[in-house]
Amino acid sequence: MEEGHNLSVEQCKRIMATAITEVDAFSDKQIVLSYQGGKIAVSGSGMKIVNFSKTGGSFCATGNISGVKYLQKGGSLKQRLFK
């Protein structure tokens, strides 16, 4: 995982991340974020972006979060963890 990047989900209602460079796509059902190591797809319902600072890299959204998937550069997270 990229150094300096953190992601946390609180009670499936709030997601916070650091070192985010871009919000690539957004709807109430999915948010796609970019960070230096690849992309992150957040799925759920009723999602709303509360905060995004491109200069600071901080991101926060609320809603009913059902999943978070890392889409890594250079292979999947599973491939990188289990070399």
N, CA, C and O atoms as a GROMACS GRO file, in nm:
protein
  332
    1MET      N    1   0.085  -0.118   0.000
    1MET     CA    2   0.000   0.000   0.000
    1MET      C    3   0.090   0.124   0.000
    1MET      O    4   0.199   0.122   0.056
    2GLU      N    5   0.044   0.229  -0.060
    2GLU     CA    6   0.119   0.352  -0.074
    2GLU      C    7   0.144   0.415   0.063
    2GLU      O    8   0.053   0.428   0.145
    3GLU      N    9   0.269   0.454   0.086
    3GLU     CA   10   0.305   0.518   0.212
    3GLU      C   11   0.232   0.652   0.225
    3GLU      O   12   0.225   0.729   0.129
    4GLY      N   13   0.179   0.679   0.341
    4GLY     CA   14   0.110   0.804   0.367
    4GLY      C   15  -0.039   0.801   0.334
    4GLY      O   16  -0.109   0.899   0.360
    5HIS      N   17  -0.087   0.692   0.277
    5HIS     CA   18  -0.229   0.680   0.244
    5HIS      C   19  -0.301   0.604   0.356
    5HIS      O   20  -0.256   0.497   0.397
    6ASN      N   21  -0.412   0.658   0.403
    6ASN     CA   22  -0.495   0.592   0.503
    6ASN      C   23  -0.640   0.595   0.458
    6ASN      O   24  -0.682   0.687   0.388
    7LEU      N   25  -0.714   0.493   0.499
    7LEU     CA   26  -0.856   0.488   0.470
    7LEU      C   27  -0.925   0.427   0.591
    7LEU      O   28  -0.879   0.326   0.645
    8SER      N   29  -1.036   0.488   0.633
    8SER     CA   30  -1.112   0.430   0.744
    8SER      C   31  -1.262   0.442   0.713
    8SER      O   32  -1.308   0.537   0.651
    9VAL      N   33  -1.334   0.340   0.760
    9VAL     CA   34  -1.480   0.338   0.747
    9VAL      C   35  -1.536   0.327   0.888
    9VAL      O   36  -1.499   0.237   0.964
   10GLU      N   37  -1.625   0.418   0.924
   10GLU     CA   38  -1.685   0.419   1.057
   10GLU      C   39  -1.829   0.371   1.049
   10GLU      O   40  -1.914   0.437   0.988
   11GLN      N   41  -1.857   0.257   1.110
   11GLN     CA   42  -1.991   0.200   1.123
   11GLN      C   43  -2.068   0.196   0.990
   11GLN      O   44  -2.190   0.211   0.988
   12CYS      N   45  -1.994   0.175   0.880
   12CYS     CA   46  -2.053   0.168   0.745
   12CYS      C   47  -2.132   0.293   0.709
   12CYS      O   48  -2.218   0.289   0.620
   13LYS      N   49  -2.106   0.405   0.776
   13LYS     CA   50  -2.180   0.530   0.752
   13LYS      C   51  -2.090   0.645   0.706
   13LYS      O   52  -2.140   0.740   0.646
   14ARG      N   53  -1.960   0.638   0.731
   14ARG     CA   54  -1.868   0.746   0.696
   14ARG      C   55  -1.737   0.684   0.649
   14ARG      O   56  -1.686   0.590   0.711
   15ILE      N   57  -1.683   0.736   0.540
   15ILE     CA   58  -1.553   0.692   0.491
   15ILE      C   59  -1.462   0.814   0.484
   15ILE      O   60  -1.501   0.920   0.436
   16MET      N   61  -1.340   0.796   0.534
   16MET     CA   62  -1.240   0.902   0.532
   16MET      C   63  -1.112   0.846   0.473
   16MET      O   64  -1.075   0.731   0.500
   17ALA      N   65  -1.044   0.927   0.391
   17ALA     CA   66  -0.920   0.882   0.329
   17ALA      C   67  -0.824   1.000   0.318
   17ALA      O   68  -0.865   1.116   0.313
   18THR      N   69  -0.695   0.968   0.315
   18THR     CA   70  -0.591   1.068   0.296
   18THR      C   71  -0.511   1.034   0.171
   18THR      O   72  -0.518   0.922   0.121
   19ALA      N   73  -0.436   1.131   0.122
   19ALA     CA   74  -0.352   1.118   0.002
   19ALA      C   75  -0.435   1.091  -0.124
   19ALA      O   76  -0.388   1.023  -0.215
   20ILE      N   77  -0.557   1.143  -0.129
   20ILE     CA   78  -0.642   1.130  -0.247
   20ILE      C   79  -0.607   1.242  -0.345
   20ILE      O   80  -0.602   1.359  -0.306
   21THR      N   81  -0.584   1.206  -0.471
   21THR     CA   82  -0.546   1.306  -0.571
   21THR      C   83  -0.662   1.353  -0.657
   21THR      O   84  -0.659   1.463  -0.713
   22GLU      N   85  -0.767   1.269  -0.669
   22GLU     CA   86  -0.877   1.303  -0.759
   22GLU      C   87  -1.003   1.225  -0.722
   22GLU      O   88  -0.995   1.111  -0.676
   23VAL      N   89  -1.120   1.286  -0.742
   23VAL     CA   90  -1.247   1.215  -0.739
   23VAL      C   91  -1.281   1.191  -0.886
   23VAL      O   92  -1.320   1.284  -0.957
   24ASP      N   93  -1.268   1.065  -0.932
   24ASP     CA   94  -1.285   1.033  -1.074
   24ASP      C   95  -1.431   1.021  -1.114
   24ASP      O   96  -1.468   1.060  -1.225
   25ALA      N   97  -1.514   0.967  -1.025
   25ALA     CA   98  -1.656   0.950  -1.056
   25ALA      C   99  -1.734   0.955  -0.925
   25ALA      O  100  -1.684   0.917  -0.819
   26PHE      N  101  -1.858   1.003  -0.935
   26PHE     CA  102  -1.940   1.013  -0.815
   26PHE      C  103  -2.086   0.998  -0.850
   26PHE      O  104  -2.136   1.061  -0.944
   27SER      N  105  -2.155   0.914  -0.776
   27SER     CA  106  -2.301   0.906  -0.779
   27SER      C  107  -2.344   0.869  -0.637
   27SER      O  108  -2.259   0.850  -0.550
   28ASP      N  109  -2.474   0.859  -0.613
   28ASP     CA  110  -2.518   0.822  -0.479
   28ASP      C  111  -2.492   0.673  -0.451
   28ASP      O  112  -2.510   0.627  -0.338
   29LYS      N  113  -2.450   0.596  -0.554
   29LYS     CA  114  -2.425   0.452  -0.538
   29LYS      C  115  -2.277   0.414  -0.546
   29LYS      O  116  -2.239   0.307  -0.499
   30GLN      N  117  -2.192   0.500  -0.606
   30GLN     CA  118  -2.050   0.467  -0.617
   30GLN      C  119  -1.965   0.592  -0.626
   30GLN      O  120  -2.003   0.691  -0.689
   31ILE      N  121  -1.849   0.586  -0.562
   31ILE     CA  122  -1.749   0.692  -0.570
   31ILE      C  123  -1.619   0.625  -0.610
   31ILE      O  124  -1.580   0.523  -0.553
   32VAL      N  125  -1.551   0.682  -0.711
   32VAL     CA  126  -1.421   0.630  -0.753
   32VAL      C  127  -1.318   0.739  -0.726
   32VAL      O  128  -1.329   0.851  -0.775
   33LEU      N  129  -1.217   0.703  -0.648
   33LEU     CA  130  -1.111   0.794  -0.607
   33LEU      C  131  -0.978   0.750  -0.665
   33LEU      O  132  -0.957   0.630  -0.688
   34SER      N  133  -0.888   0.845  -0.689
   34SER     CA  134  -0.751   0.814  -0.730
   34SER      C  135  -0.655   0.852  -0.619
   34SER      O  136  -0.673   0.953  -0.550
   35TYR      N  137  -0.554   0.769  -0.602
   35TYR     CA  138  -0.441   0.802  -0.516
   35TYR      C  139  -0.318   0.751  -0.588
   35TYR      O  140  -0.331   0.686  -0.692
   36GLN      N  141  -0.199   0.778  -0.538
   36GLN     CA  142  -0.077   0.748  -0.611
   36GLN      C  143  -0.063   0.599  -0.646
   36GLN      O  144   0.000   0.566  -0.746
   37GLY      N  145  -0.121   0.511  -0.565
   37GLY     CA  146  -0.108   0.367  -0.589
   37GLY      C  147  -0.213   0.309  -0.682
   37GLY      O  148  -0.204   0.191  -0.715
   38GLY      N  149  -0.311   0.386  -0.724
   38GLY     CA  150  -0.416   0.334  -0.812
   38GLY      C  151  -0.549   0.403  -0.787
   38GLY      O  152  -0.555   0.524  -0.769
   39LYS      N  153  -0.656   0.323  -0.785
   39LYS     CA  154  -0.790   0.376  -0.764
   39LYS      C  155  -0.861   0.300  -0.653
   39LYS      O  156  -0.827   0.186  -0.622
   40ILE      N  157  -0.961   0.365  -0.594
   40ILE     CA  158  -1.043   0.306  -0.490
   40ILE      C  159  -1.189   0.323  -0.532
   40ILE      O  160  -1.232   0.434  -0.562
   41ALA      N  161  -1.264   0.213  -0.534
   41ALA     CA  162  -1.406   0.218  -0.567
   41ALA      C  163  -1.485   0.194  -0.438
   41ALA      O  164  -1.470   0.090  -0.373
   42VAL      N  165  -1.568   0.290  -0.401
   42VAL     CA  166  -1.652   0.282  -0.281
   42VAL      C  167  -1.795   0.263  -0.328
   42VAL      O  168  -1.847   0.344  -0.405
   43SER      N  169  -1.861   0.156  -0.282
   43SER     CA  170  -1.999   0.132  -0.324
   43SER      C  171  -2.093   0.142  -0.204
   43SER      O  172  -2.052   0.122  -0.090
   44GLY      N  173  -2.218   0.174  -0.232
   44GLY     CA  174  -2.317   0.187  -0.127
   44GLY      C  175  -2.443   0.253  -0.179
   44GLY      O  176  -2.477   0.240  -0.297
   45SER      N  177  -2.512   0.324  -0.092
   45SER     CA  178  -2.633   0.397  -0.132
   45SER      C  179  -2.641   0.526  -0.052
   45SER      O  180  -2.592   0.535   0.060
   46GLY      N  181  -2.705   0.625  -0.111
   46GLY     CA  182  -2.722   0.754  -0.045
   46GLY      C  183  -2.592   0.823  -0.011
   46GLY      O  184  -2.585   0.897   0.086
   47MET      N  185  -2.489   0.800  -0.089
   47MET     CA  186  -2.357   0.857  -0.057
   47MET      C  187  -2.347   1.003  -0.100
   47MET      O  188  -2.394   1.043  -0.206
   48LYS      N  189  -2.284   1.080  -0.012
   48LYS     CA  190  -2.263   1.222  -0.036
   48LYS      C  191  -2.120   1.256   0.004
   48LYS      O  192  -2.070   1.211   0.107
   49ILE      N  193  -2.054   1.335  -0.080
   49ILE     CA  194  -1.919   1.383  -0.046
   49ILE      C  195  -1.934   1.499   0.051
   49ILE      O  196  -2.002   1.598   0.022
   50VAL      N  197  -1.870   1.486   0.166
   50VAL     CA  198  -1.874   1.589   0.269
   50VAL      C  199  -1.757   1.684   0.253
   50VAL      O  200  -1.771   1.805   0.271
   51ASN      N  201  -1.639   1.629   0.218
   51ASN     CA  202  -1.518   1.710   0.208
   51ASN      C  203  -1.421   1.645   0.110
   51ASN      O  204  -1.403   1.523   0.112
   52PHE      N  205  -1.358   1.726   0.026
   52PHE     CA  206  -1.247   1.681  -0.057
   52PHE      C  207  -1.154   1.799  -0.078
   52PHE      O  208  -1.195   1.903  -0.130
   53SER      N  209  -1.030   1.782  -0.037
   53SER     CA  210  -0.928   1.885  -0.056
   53SER      C  211  -0.822   1.829  -0.149
   53SER      O  212  -0.742   1.744  -0.110
   54LYS      N  213  -0.823   1.877  -0.273
   54LYS     CA  214  -0.723   1.828  -0.370
   54LYS      C  215  -0.582   1.864  -0.327
   54LYS      O  216  -0.489   1.786  -0.346
   55THR      N  217  -0.565   1.982  -0.270
   55THR     CA  218  -0.431   2.023  -0.228
   55THR      C  219  -0.385   1.946  -0.104
   55THR      O  220  -0.267   1.912  -0.092
   56GLY      N  221  -0.475   1.918  -0.012
   56GLY     CA  222  -0.438   1.845   0.110
   56GLY      C  223  -0.455   1.695   0.098
   56GLY      O  224  -0.397   1.620   0.176
   57GLY      N  225  -0.535   1.649   0.001
   57GLY     CA  226  -0.555   1.506  -0.019
   57GLY      C  227  -0.658   1.442   0.072
   57GLY      O  228  -0.675   1.321   0.068
   58SER      N  229  -0.726   1.522   0.154
   58SER     CA  230  -0.824   1.463   0.247
   58SER      C  231  -0.959   1.446   0.177
   58SER      O  232  -0.999   1.528   0.096
   59PHE      N  233  -1.028   1.337   0.212
   59PHE     CA  234  -1.157   1.304   0.152
   59PHE      C  235  -1.247   1.248   0.260
   59PHE      O  236  -1.202   1.173   0.347
   60CYS      N  237  -1.376   1.285   0.256
   60CYS     CA  238  -1.474   1.231   0.349
   60CYS      C  239  -1.609   1.224   0.278
   60CYS      O  240  -1.649   1.318   0.210
   61ALA      N  241  -1.679   1.112   0.297
   61ALA     CA  242  -1.813   1.095   0.243
   61ALA      C  243  -1.899   1.021   0.344
   61ALA      O  244  -1.848   0.947   0.428
   62THR      N  245  -2.030   1.042   0.336
   62THR     CA  246  -2.124   0.972   0.422
   62THR      C  247  -2.226   0.898   0.337
   62THR      O  248  -2.240   0.925   0.218
   63GLY      N  249  -2.296   0.803   0.398
   63GLY     CA  250  -2.398   0.724   0.332
   63GLY      C  251  -2.397   0.584   0.389
   63GLY      O  252  -2.338   0.559   0.493
   64ASN      N  253  -2.464   0.492   0.320
   64ASN     CA  254  -2.464   0.351   0.359
   64ASN      C  255  -2.358   0.280   0.276
   64ASN      O  256  -2.384   0.242   0.162
   65ILE      N  257  -2.241   0.262   0.334
   65ILE     CA  258  -2.126   0.207   0.261
   65ILE      C  259  -2.131   0.055   0.268
   65ILE      O  260  -2.131  -0.004   0.377
   66SER      N  261  -2.134  -0.009   0.151
   66SER     CA  262  -2.142  -0.156   0.148
   66SER      C  263  -2.011  -0.221   0.104
   66SER      O  264  -1.993  -0.341   0.124
   67GLY      N  265  -1.920  -0.145   0.044
   67GLY     CA  266  -1.795  -0.206   0.001
   67GLY      C  267  -1.690  -0.104  -0.040
   67GLY      O  268  -1.722   0.007  -0.083
   68VAL      N  269  -1.564  -0.144  -0.025
   68VAL     CA  270  -1.450  -0.065  -0.068
   68VAL      C  271  -1.356  -0.160  -0.142
   68VAL      O  272  -1.319  -0.264  -0.089
   69LYS      N  273  -1.318  -0.123  -0.264
   69LYS     CA  274  -1.232  -0.210  -0.343
   69LYS      C  275  -1.115  -0.129  -0.395
   69LYS      O  276  -1.133  -0.024  -0.457
   70TYR      N  277  -0.994  -0.178  -0.370
   70TYR     CA  278  -0.873  -0.116  -0.423
   70TYR      C  279  -0.846  -0.172  -0.561
   70TYR      O  280  -0.843  -0.293  -0.580
   71LEU      N  281  -0.826  -0.083  -0.657
   71LEU     CA  282  -0.790  -0.121  -0.793
   71LEU      C  283  -0.646  -0.073  -0.812
   71LEU      O  284  -0.622   0.041  -0.851
   72GLN      N  285  -0.552  -0.161  -0.785
   72GLN     CA  286  -0.411  -0.124  -0.779
   72GLN      C  287  -0.346  -0.113  -0.916
   72GLN      O  288  -0.386  -0.179  -1.012
   73LYS      N  289  -0.245  -0.027  -0.924
   73LYS     CA  290  -0.155  -0.027  -1.039
   73LYS      C  291  -0.066  -0.149  -1.025
   73LYS      O  292  -0.025  -0.183  -0.914
   74GLY      N  293  -0.038  -0.215  -1.132
   74GLY     CA  294   0.058  -0.326  -1.128
   74GLY      C  295   0.006  -0.452  -1.060
   74GLY      O  296   0.084  -0.524  -0.999
   75GLY      N  297  -0.123  -0.481  -1.068
   75GLY     CA  298  -0.176  -0.604  -1.012
   75GLY      C  299  -0.272  -0.576  -0.898
   75GLY      O  300  -0.277  -0.465  -0.845
   76SER      N  301  -0.346  -0.676  -0.861
   76SER     CA  302  -0.445  -0.659  -0.755
   76SER      C  303  -0.378  -0.656  -0.618
   76SER      O  304  -0.263  -0.700  -0.603
   77LEU      N  305  -0.449  -0.606  -0.520
   77LEU     CA  306  -0.398  -0.603  -0.383
   77LEU      C  307  -0.368  -0.744  -0.336
   77LEU      O  308  -0.266  -0.767  -0.271
   78LYS      N  309  -0.454  -0.839  -0.368
   78LYS     CA  310  -0.433  -0.979  -0.328
   78LYS      C  311  -0.302  -1.032  -0.387
   78LYS      O  312  -0.225  -1.099  -0.317
   79GLN      N  313  -0.276  -1.003  -0.514
   79GLN     CA  314  -0.151  -1.048  -0.576
   79GLN      C  315  -0.030  -0.986  -0.508
   79GLN      O  316   0.072  -1.052  -0.492
   80ARG      N  317  -0.040  -0.860  -0.466
   80ARG     CA  318   0.071  -0.793  -0.402
   80ARG      C  319   0.092  -0.841  -0.259
   80ARG      O  320   0.206  -0.846  -0.213
   81LEU      N  321  -0.014  -0.877  -0.189
   81LEU     CA  322  -0.002  -0.925  -0.051
   81LEU      C  323   0.052  -1.067  -0.043
   81LEU      O  324   0.127  -1.100   0.049
   82PHE      N  325   0.014  -1.150  -0.140
   82PHE     CA  326   0.049  -1.293  -0.135
   82PHE      C  327   0.149  -1.328  -0.245
   82PHE      O  328   0.124  -1.420  -0.324
   83LYS      N  329   0.260  -1.257  -0.250
   83LYS     CA  330   0.366  -1.285  -0.348
   83LYS      C  331   0.433  -1.416  -0.318
   83LYS      O  332   0.524  -1.457  -0.389
   0.00000   0.00000   0.00000
